[in-house]
Amino acid sequence: MLLAELVATSAAVAATRSRKAKVVALAELLGRVGPDELEVVVSYLGGALRQRRTGLGWRGVSDLPPPADEPSLSVLDVHEAFEAMSRISGPGSQQARRSAVEDLFGRATAAEQAWLRAVVTGNIRQGALDAVTQEAVAQVAGVPLAAVRRAAMLAGSTVAAAGAAFAGEEALAGIGLEVGRPVMPMLASSAPDVATAMAGLSPDGATEVAIDAKLDGIRIQVHRDGDDVLVVTRSLDDITTRLPEVVEVARSLPAERFVLDGEALALSDDGRPLAFQDTASRTAQDTGVAVTPHFFDLLHVDGQDLLDSPGHERLAALDALVPERHRVRRLVTADAAAADSFAAETVAAGHEGVVLKDLSAPYAAGRRGSAWVKVKPVHTLDLVVLAVEWGSGRREGWLSNIHLGARDDASPTGFVMLGKTFKGMTDETLAWQTERFTELAVSPTTIRDSYVVEVRPEQVVEIAFDGLQRSTRYPGGVALRFARVVRYRDDKGPAEADTIETVRGHVAG
Ligand SMILES: Nc1ncnc2c1ncn2[C@@H]1O[C@H](COP(=O)(O)OP(=O)(O)OP(=O)(O)O)[C@@H](O)[C@H]1O
């Protein structure tokens, strides 16, 4: 298959807002894919190369040779070129990489060059597209969509599920939890307060519910197989080497093989949680802050798969495996008043809120369902940065004031602006965002000439705010009051940002 065919399909998919039309375009392409190309094509459709590292960054693809007039590159040519680049190392590697880029990009047309560059810089995001691809795979392979979705969640990727789907329904059903292979984490829906969450999970007022402290650290999934330990994030990135304390705790537990779900948190000497930034920076570089794992679920232990077991069984197994100091604090109750005071205590202890959990529900990998319900006293939204303004005074030379958008299917750009903020940014944040938004600038060459720099809507930021007000200035009709940056979120793509409907829900709530 020619790369040009894939690029044309990607463009067609991006150009339509109709889900049905997207599926049709993807299915048409997948119908023409050979077995040896399938994994590469599915991966490319999701905007990801097959190589974890290519050694190439934004700069490596900023100065390109003139494009070819006619398409000639096949999908496998591209895959092989990146495979070769990923193996380049040692002295002279910069030059070798440079000429490999010249060669590959020199054989690409203008449209292919643009696509390749976006993939290399990680600027084509999967998210929603993954779900559409799964639908197309199910259609073309003639297997149930639910089976493809389940396999993708358990194998941690649509690529693996697609391979199995084309091998038949049996192969697909054969994909299960495997120790050492990350699964998509279960996600929570949200409720405005504990009473509402309790009413949903325990409608008769007598059914017991688990209430966990919600820790504001880094989601970790920990796999242990004998001495081998793997630690991955919410987006399934391997961070094992950055969290040796977590590896040590995993090795100390009294079982040989298991998969744990939890949160890694930096604690101060008196046991209070440190700000999220301290935990996050600990993974970026060693700042000397110790990180402690706190687990809240167990998916497998010594040959026993627990994924489909009800919550109370998983928690009993978790309590038997993990000592209390490495578990999140939990209360099991049917009493709404007791739940409420547990939540108040948890927040007073410096945590973010609570997560209420249905004790009869299985672990729904990759799904944001009603079995887990989070309640947070401070409202936050995950928004997308649409543009950024150059700072003045003390912030001269830094990209400072960010324009915030929520997802909006009715808008031609897919996003609607809700306000701006320059609050909550440390000097470190300013330096980081200046570099990041220079990369994302729609026209990188003119970035210094304009006061407002428009960026590709790809960076998610978590914003705290005091409320919403009606606005005639912004097209969504609402604006955020006292918006401030809590943190940048690299574990979420723009497809996972909050929608304008969610934002409006905060007005009602
Ligand atoms: N006890 C807990 N049980 C489940 N999740 C927890 C717990 N403590 C902290 N968390 C964190 O809360 C997240 C669940 O919230 P959600 O599914 O909405 O993901 P999110 O969008 O990353 O959440 P948020 O933006 O609220 O942090 C988990 O991903 C996990 O990182």
The ligand as an ORCA input file, in Angstrom:
! r2SCAN-3c Opt
* xyz 0 1
  N      -8.600      5.732     44.917
  C      -8.601      5.983     43.620
  N      -9.319      5.220     42.791
  C      -9.337      5.492     41.454
  N      -8.663      6.481     40.884
  C      -7.935      7.281     41.674
  C      -7.869      7.065     43.065
  N      -7.071      8.009     43.585
  C      -6.661      8.760     42.576
  N      -7.162      8.347     41.419
  C      -6.915      8.994     40.111
  O      -8.125      9.535     39.633
  C      -8.308      9.232     38.277
  C      -9.737      8.906     38.024
  O     -10.353     10.005     37.514
  P     -10.687     10.038     35.963
  O     -11.075      8.714     35.508
  O     -11.638     11.125     35.737
  O      -9.311     10.339     35.290
  P      -8.761     11.767     35.060
  O      -9.535     12.448     34.014
  O      -7.316     11.609     34.901
  O      -9.128     12.388     36.464
  P      -8.804     13.755     37.042
  O      -8.704     14.730     35.917
  O      -9.967     13.995     37.937
  O      -7.528     13.525     37.790
  C      -7.484      8.009     38.028
  O      -6.955      8.030     36.718
  C      -6.413      8.041     39.069
  O      -5.238      8.612     38.506
*
